[in-house]
Amino acid sequence: MANIITVIRLLLVPVFLFFILTEGKNHETIALTVFLLAAATDLVDGYIARTTRQITEIGRIIDPIADWALIIAALAGLLYLNVIPIWAFACLMIRDGVLAVGHIVLRVMKKRIVHVNLFGKITNFTLMISICALLFQAAYLKTSAFIWLFYASVLLYMVSGLVYIVQQAGLISPDLKGGRT
């Protein structure tokens, strides 16, 4: 059941993109609603997987992909609407790109991988809240009221990326506690 909910989140991404990237009556409001629904599925699928002990290997793969797709779609839409600056979009994409490439390399090398920690979850939640605020702003306020919340979440996102890199280095470095695996 949890994996089905994750797939629904993935399927909502193109629906969100359609409404955020096209002009029409209430399209930004509909995009906000679709984003909120998709973001809620992230909480629901995780809760179901943990409480019913349905954590699967496929779920561990598609859940972060669904999260990443939703966040990138939202950021691309906000960039398209000129709500966020290109440098912030680039910072977030570079951070995720570096971590994704590192993850793939470590898997190929059969090294232990640092899994998502509480700081990473809080960071992701903060970014999602700031995206919701910016989508609300785009739909209703037509001001830049929430941009500073977004900038703070970008900074937090970058710091969490560095934390993951440092933690991973500690796992694979023979000189640091944890050693090679």
Secondary structure by P-SEA (a helix, b strand, c coil): caaaaaaaaaaaaaaaaaaaaccccaaaaaaaaaaaaaaaaaaaaaaaaaaacccccccccaaaaaaaaaaaaaaaaaaaaccccaaaaaaaaaaaaaaaaaaaaaaaaccccccccaaaaaaaaaaaaaaaaaaaaaacccccccaaaaaaaaaaaaaaaaaaaaaaaaacccccccccc
